[in-house]
Amino acid sequence: MYPAVRRVLVTTGVILLLLILIGATYQGVATAIERRRFPHPGRMVDVGGHQLHLYCLGRGTPTVVLEAPATTLSAAWAWVQLDVAKVTRVCSYDRAGLGWSEAGDTPFMPQAVAPELNALLAAAREPAPVIVAGAEIGASLATLYAARYPSDTAALVLVNPPGAFSRNPSSAPSPRFVAFSPWLARAGLLRAMRAMSASAGELPQPAAGVLRAFLNRPDHLTRAASELARWDDTVTLSEAATLPRDMPVTQVEVEGKDRVALLANRRNAQDVAAAIDRAVQNLRRGRR
């Protein structure tokens, strides 16, 4: 190898290493600041070996429980939760390994989400039956909950539920990018590019800041990638689930392919909140 070429390669390698170190330092400092700036707003509840984060607002029955879209967390429901809290009690939570919730010792399995949510609600003494509302993959998980715990589920509200036609989801960010994103986050590149978090700004504060923070966190993104990797399994299980014939199910279609922005859009959030409100009022009037 010519000396000049060797010098160029060594210099390039040193520069890349310095950039990675600078990015990693930037990521570490920013994460430390965000941890202090955004403490969890709800409760940490033990579900058997690890804790899940639960955040509830409002009063009244039935309680509404919110299942977030893939890659997101409880903060993604901010607009909807504020609206629904005007009519009844509403709780959002972070699935294991997402947001403030601890991951536990097992990898993501769609079959495990319903038992964990049921244990969370029982430990938090949130009375059943509840209305479960889920968006995107959260709609599939909500369906699995209702099928496993029909007596604890008063109604379902499914927002953009995935089906056989969406086995290869077109929603952004793509599963492949999310799988690679923890490495970009560790180097500070994801934060600098705002590739994942740009659309979170449509939410009210502090939810927008919270969602942006976790969409730049390697631990959150690693778990989010594992959820997306099981997309097909989750949808298949949901489609095969059997619900009681008299269980009210409302489907809501809202615009947008960006799963982060799906509920951040104010009009979408109002449409979803209105559907949940109708489900609440129907149950209060004794309709099923």
C-alpha positions as CSV (number, residue, x, y, z in Angstrom):
1,M,0.0,0.0,0.0
2,Y,1.4,3.4,-1.0
3,P,2.3,5.7,2.0
4,A,0.0,8.4,0.8
5,V,-3.0,6.1,0.6
6,R,-2.2,4.7,4.0
7,R,-2.1,8.2,5.5
8,V,-5.5,9.0,3.9
9,L,-7.0,5.8,5.3
10,V,-5.6,6.4,8.8
11,T,-6.7,10.0,8.8
12,T,-10.2,9.1,7.6
13,G,-10.4,6.4,10.3
14,V,-9.4,8.8,13.0
15,I,-11.9,11.4,11.9
16,L,-14.7,8.8,11.8
17,L,-13.7,7.6,15.3
18,L,-13.8,11.2,16.6
19,L,-17.1,11.9,15.1
20,I,-18.6,8.7,16.6
21,L,-17.1,9.6,20.0
22,I,-18.6,13.2,19.7
23,G,-22.0,11.8,18.7
24,A,-22.0,9.3,21.5
25,T,-21.1,12.0,24.0
26,Y,-23.9,14.2,22.6
27,Q,-26.3,11.3,22.9
28,G,-25.3,10.6,26.5
29,V,-25.6,14.2,27.7
30,A,-28.9,14.7,25.9
31,T,-30.4,11.5,27.4
32,A,-29.3,12.5,30.9
33,I,-30.9,15.9,30.6
34,E,-34.1,14.3,29.2
35,R,-34.3,11.8,32.1
36,R,-34.4,14.8,34.6
37,R,-36.7,16.8,32.4
38,F,-39.3,14.1,31.7
39,P,-40.0,12.0,34.8
40,H,-42.9,9.6,34.4
41,P,-46.3,11.3,34.9
42,G,-48.1,8.2,36.2
43,R,-47.4,5.2,38.4
44,M,-44.9,2.4,38.2
45,V,-46.9,-0.8,38.9
46,D,-45.3,-4.2,39.6
47,V,-46.7,-6.9,37.3
48,G,-44.5,-9.8,38.6
49,G,-40.8,-9.3,38.4
50,H,-40.9,-5.9,36.6
51,Q,-42.8,-2.7,36.5
52,L,-45.0,-1.1,33.9
53,H,-45.9,2.6,33.7
54,L,-49.6,3.5,33.9
55,Y,-50.9,7.0,33.5
56,C,-54.6,7.8,34.2
57,L,-56.7,10.9,33.9
58,G,-60.4,11.8,34.5
59,R,-63.2,10.2,36.5
60,G,-66.1,8.0,35.7
61,T,-66.9,4.6,34.3
62,P,-66.3,2.7,32.2
63,T,-62.5,3.2,32.2
64,V,-60.8,3.4,28.8
65,V,-57.5,1.7,28.4
66,L,-55.2,2.8,25.5
67,E,-52.8,0.5,23.5
68,A,-50.3,2.6,21.5
69,P,-49.1,2.1,17.9
70,A,-45.8,0.4,17.2
71,T,-42.6,2.2,18.1
72,T,-44.5,4.7,20.4
73,L,-45.6,4.8,24.0
74,S,-48.3,6.3,26.3
75,A,-47.3,9.9,25.3
76,A,-48.6,9.2,21.8
77,W,-52.1,9.3,23.1
78,A,-51.8,12.8,24.7
79,W,-54.5,14.5,22.6
80,V,-56.9,11.6,22.8
81,Q,-56.4,11.1,26.5
82,L,-57.0,14.8,27.3
83,D,-60.2,14.7,25.3
84,V,-61.5,11.4,26.7
85,A,-60.7,12.5,30.2
86,K,-63.5,15.1,29.9
87,V,-66.1,12.3,29.9
88,T,-64.6,9.3,31.8
89,R,-61.5,7.8,33.3
90,V,-58.8,7.0,30.7
91,C,-55.5,5.2,31.2
92,S,-52.5,5.0,28.8
93,Y,-49.6,2.7,29.6
94,D,-46.2,1.7,28.2
95,R,-45.8,-1.9,27.1
96,A,-42.9,-3.8,28.6
97,G,-39.6,-2.3,27.5
98,L,-41.1,0.8,25.9
99,G,-41.1,4.3,27.5
100,W,-40.8,4.2,31.2
101,S,-41.8,0.5,31.6
102,E,-39.2,-2.1,32.4
103,A,-38.6,-4.9,29.9
104,G,-38.5,-7.8,32.2
105,D,-36.6,-11.0,31.4
106,T,-38.4,-12.2,28.3
107,P,-38.4,-10.9,24.7
108,F,-41.5,-9.4,23.2
109,M,-44.3,-12.0,22.6
110,P,-47.7,-10.8,21.4
111,Q,-49.4,-13.5,23.6
112,A,-47.8,-12.0,26.7
113,V,-49.2,-8.5,26.3
114,A,-52.7,-9.2,27.4
115,P,-51.8,-11.0,30.6
116,E,-49.4,-8.2,31.5
117,L,-52.0,-5.6,30.9
118,N,-54.6,-7.5,32.9
119,A,-52.1,-7.9,35.8
120,L,-51.3,-4.1,35.5
121,L,-55.0,-3.1,35.8
122,A,-55.6,-5.5,38.7
123,A,-52.6,-4.3,40.6
124,A,-53.5,-0.7,40.0
125,R,-57.1,-1.4,41.1
126,E,-58.6,-0.1,37.9
127,P,-62.1,-1.6,37.8
128,A,-63.3,-3.9,35.0
129,P,-64.9,-4.1,32.6
130,V,-62.9,-1.5,30.5
131,I,-63.1,-0.2,27.0
132,V,-59.8,-1.1,25.3
133,A,-58.8,1.2,22.4
134,G,-55.8,0.4,20.3
135,A,-54.2,2.0,17.3
136,E,-52.4,0.1,14.5
137,I,-50.5,-2.9,16.1
138,G,-52.2,-1.7,19.4
139,A,-55.5,-2.5,17.8
140,S,-54.4,-6.1,17.3
141,L,-53.1,-6.3,20.9
142,A,-56.4,-4.8,22.1
143,T,-58.3,-7.6,20.2
144,L,-56.1,-10.2,21.8
145,Y,-56.9,-8.7,25.2
146,A,-60.6,-8.8,24.6
147,A,-60.5,-12.4,23.3
148,R,-58.6,-13.6,26.4
149,Y,-60.5,-11.5,29.0
150,P,-64.0,-11.0,27.6
151,S,-65.6,-10.5,31.0
152,D,-63.1,-7.7,31.7
153,T,-63.7,-6.0,28.3
154,A,-66.8,-3.9,27.8
155,A,-66.0,-2.7,24.2
156,L,-63.3,-2.3,21.7
157,V,-62.3,0.7,19.7
158,L,-59.8,-0.2,16.9
159,V,-57.9,2.6,15.1
160,N,-56.5,1.6,11.7
161,P,-56.4,-2.1,12.6
162,P,-53.9,-4.0,10.6
163,G,-55.1,-6.9,8.5
164,A,-54.0,-9.5,6.0
165,F,-53.6,-6.7,3.4
166,S,-51.0,-5.0,5.6
167,R,-48.8,-7.9,6.5
168,N,-45.9,-5.9,5.0
169,P,-46.8,-2.6,6.7
170,S,-46.2,0.5,4.7
171,S,-46.3,2.7,7.8
172,A,-43.2,4.8,8.5
173,P,-40.7,4.4,9.9
174,S,-40.1,1.0,8.3
175,P,-39.3,-2.1,10.3
176,R,-35.9,-2.3,8.7
177,F,-35.0,1.3,9.7
178,V,-36.3,0.8,13.2
179,A,-34.2,-2.4,13.6
180,F,-31.1,-0.3,12.7
181,S,-32.1,2.8,14.6
182,P,-30.6,1.8,18.1
183,W,-27.2,1.9,16.5
184,L,-27.8,5.3,15.0
185,A,-29.2,6.5,18.3
186,R,-26.0,5.4,20.2
187,A,-23.9,7.4,17.8
188,G,-26.1,10.5,18.2
189,L,-26.9,10.4,14.5
190,L,-30.6,9.6,14.9
191,R,-31.1,12.6,17.2
192,A,-29.2,14.9,14.8
193,M,-31.2,13.7,11.8
194,R,-34.6,13.8,13.7
195,A,-35.4,10.8,11.4
196,M,-37.8,9.2,14.0
197,S,-39.0,12.1,16.1
198,A,-39.8,15.0,13.7
199,S,-43.6,14.3,13.6
200,A,-43.9,14.0,17.4
201,G,-43.9,17.8,17.7
202,E,-47.7,17.9,16.8
203,L,-48.5,16.6,20.2
204,P,-49.0,19.0,23.2
205,Q,-46.2,19.5,25.6
206,P,-44.8,17.8,27.5
207,A,-45.9,14.7,25.5
208,A,-44.1,16.0,22.4
209,G,-40.9,16.2,24.2
210,V,-41.4,12.8,25.9
211,L,-42.0,11.1,22.6
212,R,-39.1,12.8,20.9
213,A,-36.8,11.7,23.8
214,F,-37.8,8.1,23.7
215,L,-37.6,7.9,19.9
216,N,-33.9,8.7,20.3
217,R,-33.3,6.1,23.1
218,P,-31.5,2.9,22.1
219,D,-33.3,0.8,24.8
220,H,-36.8,2.0,23.7
221,L,-35.9,1.5,20.0
222,T,-34.5,-2.0,20.6
223,R,-37.8,-3.1,22.1
224,A,-39.8,-1.3,19.4
225,A,-37.8,-3.2,16.7
226,S,-38.6,-6.5,18.4
227,E,-42.4,-5.6,18.3
228,L,-42.2,-4.8,14.6
229,A,-40.3,-8.1,14.0
230,R,-43.3,-10.0,15.3
231,W,-45.8,-7.9,13.3
232,D,-47.0,-10.9,11.2
233,D,-47.4,-13.1,14.3
234,T,-49.4,-10.4,16.1
235,V,-51.7,-9.8,13.2
236,T,-52.3,-13.5,12.6
237,L,-53.1,-14.1,16.3
238,S,-55.5,-11.2,16.2
239,E,-57.3,-12.3,13.1
240,A,-57.7,-15.8,14.6
241,A,-59.0,-14.5,18.0
242,T,-62.7,-15.1,18.9
243,L,-64.7,-12.3,20.4
244,P,-68.1,-12.6,22.1
245,R,-70.9,-11.9,19.6
246,D,-72.4,-9.2,21.7
247,M,-69.1,-7.3,22.3
248,P,-69.3,-3.8,20.8
249,V,-66.5,-3.2,18.3
250,T,-65.9,0.2,16.7
251,Q,-63.4,0.6,13.9
252,V,-62.0,4.0,13.1
253,E,-59.9,4.9,10.0
254,V,-57.7,8.0,10.2
255,E,-55.4,9.4,7.6
256,G,-51.6,9.0,7.6
257,K,-48.9,6.4,7.1
258,D,-46.6,7.7,9.7
259,R,-47.3,5.6,12.9
260,V,-45.6,8.3,15.1
261,A,-47.9,11.0,13.7
262,L,-51.0,8.9,13.5
263,L,-52.4,10.2,16.8
264,A,-50.3,13.3,17.0
265,N,-52.5,14.9,14.3
266,R,-55.1,16.9,16.1
267,R,-57.9,16.1,13.6
268,N,-57.1,12.3,13.8
269,A,-57.1,12.5,17.6
270,Q,-60.5,14.3,17.7
271,D,-62.0,11.6,15.5
272,V,-60.6,8.8,17.7
273,A,-61.7,10.6,20.9
274,A,-65.2,11.0,19.4
275,A,-65.4,7.3,18.6
276,I,-64.4,6.4,22.2
277,D,-66.9,8.9,23.6
278,R,-69.7,7.2,21.6
279,A,-68.6,3.8,22.9
280,V,-68.7,5.2,26.5
281,Q,-72.1,6.7,26.0
282,N,-73.6,3.6,24.5
283,L,-72.4,1.5,27.4
284,R,-73.8,4.0,29.9
285,R,-77.2,3.8,28.1
286,G,-77.0,0.0,28.3
287,R,-76.4,-0.7,24.7
288,R,-74.0,-3.5,23.7
